[in-house]
Amino acid sequence: MTGFYTEGNMTIDDGIVYPEFNIDTTVLTPTFVHFTDLAGQSAQVSIGVPFVWANAELDTGSQKFRQDASGPGDLYMHLTVGLVNAPSLELPDYAKFMVESNPPVVMYGLAAMMPPTGKYDGDKVINIGTNRWTFRAGLPTTIRLSRDWTPGKTTTLEILPSVDIYTPNNSPPLSSILIPTDLEGGTIRLGDTELVPNQTTQAPMFTLEAHLTHDITDKVWVSLDSLSRIGGETSNDGESQGNQQASTSLGGTLGVTPWDGGRLTVSGGTVIGRNDFGADGWQVMVQMQHVF
């Protein structure tokens, strides 16, 4: 189970930025994770459904616009497969392998997709669902910085380069609103006028996530976290908007193992640098896991 609170210019989809809005977002995501063997390599399948509460406000000086949204977000499904030094072993055997083999690097391949299952309304500006498919590919990699992998004495650098690819949104925000025409009783969809696009597309988003992690004891660890993103320029009906995003966030995490098979982490972070179209704000996240 993961829960987080964000205050900034995004909702749950960090690919979409609302530059002029201040948005408070609370998310709870129950997630099922299954570990398995794939061609002798360790593999992990995860499925999660976020439940979201978002409150958005735009202050123009002369008046305030406010919109609330809540409901399920887009389903998240991902698969990670071991590529380097990640054999499929039971936990005690894998821990023994890491100590005895002492590999300098462990690498996985990641493939994920987010189908448009979340709550979406083309009449609204702010939405929880995205009304499009998102596909992600990445290479989660852990580099050992300490002498070995002895529990309680390990220091690592974890990096995750990834790219998100988006399909078009054929019902952009406000495009479904019907407005009257000159004809008696006639209406026209706002997306079929020049006021609102009929379709929006978005360029790929490139992300580099990094964690410098150090064991304090065999049950407590801390990490310094960073997240950098660039890309995601949008086009309205084929016309580029010149709004490529760029942002960098910095934060930290405290993790504990409160019981056998359990893991609890508390993390927080804030944006420290961005362009005019990049993500802004801060976040606090709590994550609890248990291995059955």
MOLINHU-V272002 format. One record per residue. N is the residue number from 1. RES is the residue in one small letter. OMEGA is omega in degrees with one decimal (* if undefined). Layout:
n:res:omega
N:RES:OMEGA
N:RES:OMEGA
This chain:
n:res:omega
1:m:177.5
2:t:175.0
3:g:176.6
4:f:176.6
5:y:-179.5
6:t:170.9
7:e:-177.1
8:g:-177.0
9:n:178.4
10:m:165.8
11:t:-177.7
12:i:-179.6
13:d:-176.3
14:d:173.1
15:g:-177.8
16:i:-179.9
17:v:175.0
18:y:-167.2
19:p:-173.5
20:e:-174.5
21:f:166.6
22:n:-171.5
23:i:171.8
24:d:-176.4
25:t:174.3
26:t:-174.4
27:v:169.6
28:l:-176.1
29:t:169.9
30:p:-174.4
31:t:174.1
32:f:-179.3
33:v:179.0
34:h:177.2
35:f:-177.9
36:t:179.2
37:d:176.9
38:l:-178.9
39:a:177.9
40:g:-179.8
41:q:176.4
42:s:179.8
43:a:-178.0
44:q:176.7
45:v:-179.3
46:s:175.7
47:i:-179.5
48:g:176.7
49:v:178.7
50:p:171.8
51:f:-163.4
52:v:170.6
53:w:-176.0
54:a:176.1
55:n:-176.3
56:a:180.0
57:e:176.1
58:l:-179.2
59:d:-178.3
60:t:-176.1
61:g:179.4
62:s:178.6
63:q:179.5
64:k:174.1
65:f:-179.5
66:r:177.1
67:q:177.2
68:d:177.2
69:a:177.5
70:s:179.5
71:g:-180.0
72:p:173.9
73:g:-179.9
74:d:175.1
75:l:179.0
76:y:178.9
77:m:177.2
78:h:179.8
79:l:171.5
80:t:-178.2
81:v:179.7
82:g:177.2
83:l:-177.1
84:v:176.3
85:n:178.7
86:a:-179.6
87:p:179.2
88:s:-178.5
89:l:171.1
90:e:-173.3
91:l:179.2
92:p:179.9
93:d:179.4
94:y:177.1
95:a:177.9
96:k:178.4
97:f:-177.9
98:m:-179.2
99:v:-175.7
100:e:-178.1
101:s:176.7
102:n:-178.0
103:p:179.8
104:p:-175.2
105:v:170.6
106:v:-176.1
107:m:176.3
108:y:167.6
109:g:-177.6
110:l:172.5
111:a:-176.9
112:a:173.1
113:m:179.3
114:m:177.8
115:p:-176.1
116:p:-178.6
117:t:-174.6
118:g:-179.5
119:k:-176.8
120:y:179.3
121:d:-178.6
122:g:176.6
123:d:-173.1
124:k:175.5
125:v:-176.8
126:i:179.6
127:n:176.1
128:i:173.5
129:g:-176.0
130:t:-179.3
131:n:177.9
132:r:175.2
133:w:172.2
134:t:177.5
135:f:-176.5
136:r:173.7
137:a:-178.3
138:g:-179.6
139:l:175.7
140:p:-174.1
141:t:176.5
142:t:-179.8
143:i:179.5
144:r:176.4
145:l:178.2
146:s:-178.0
147:r:-178.5
148:d:-176.7
149:w:179.8
150:t:-179.3
151:p:-179.3
152:g:-178.2
153:k:-173.0
154:t:171.7
155:t:-176.5
156:t:168.5
157:l:179.2
158:e:179.7
159:i:178.9
160:l:169.5
161:p:-178.3
162:s:176.2
163:v:175.3
164:d:178.2
165:i:-172.6
166:y:170.3
167:t:-178.5
168:p:170.1
169:n:-176.3
170:n:174.3
171:s:-177.3
172:p:177.8
173:p:179.5
174:l:-175.1
175:s:-176.5
176:s:-179.8
177:i:177.5
178:l:178.3
179:i:-177.9
180:p:175.7
181:t:178.6
182:d:178.8
183:l:-177.0
184:e:178.3
185:g:-177.6
186:g:176.9
187:t:176.2
188:i:179.1
189:r:-176.2
190:l:178.6
191:g:178.1
192:d:174.9
193:t:177.7
194:e:-177.1
195:l:-177.4
196:v:-179.8
197:p:176.0
198:n:179.3
199:q:172.5
200:t:173.9
201:t:-178.4
202:q:178.3
203:a:178.9
204:p:177.7
205:m:-179.9
206:f:-175.3
207:t:171.1
208:l:178.4
209:e:-177.6
210:a:178.8
211:h:172.0
212:l:-168.9
213:t:179.8
214:h:175.3
215:d:171.1
216:i:170.5
217:t:177.6
218:d:179.4
219:k:-177.7
220:v:177.4
221:w:178.0
222:v:177.0
223:s:169.4
224:l:-169.7
225:d:173.5
226:s:179.2
227:l:178.1
228:s:-177.7
229:r:175.2
230:i:180.0
231:g:173.9
232:g:177.0
233:e:-177.5
234:t:175.2
235:s:177.1
236:n:-177.4
237:d:176.3
238:g:-178.4
239:e:-177.6
240:s:-177.9
241:q:178.2
242:g:-174.6
243:n:177.1
244:q:-177.9
245:q:171.5
246:a:179.2
247:s:175.5
248:t:178.9
249:s:178.4
250:l:-178.8
251:g:-179.3
252:g:-177.7
253:t:169.9
254:l:-179.3
255:g:178.2
256:v:171.4
257:t:-172.8
258:p:178.3
259:w:179.6
260:d:-179.7
261:g:-178.5
262:g:178.0
263:r:179.6
264:l:178.0
265:t:175.0
266:v:-177.2
267:s:177.7
268:g:-179.8
269:g:179.9
270:t:177.4
271:v:-179.1
272:i:178.8
273:g:-176.5
274:r:168.6
275:n:-174.6
276:d:-175.4
277:f:-175.4
278:g:177.8
279:a:178.0
280:d:175.5
281:g:-179.1
282:w:-175.1
283:q:170.5
284:v:-175.4
285:m:173.9
286:v:-178.9
287:q:178.3
288:m:-179.2
289:q:172.6
290:h:179.0
291:v:-179.9
292:f:*
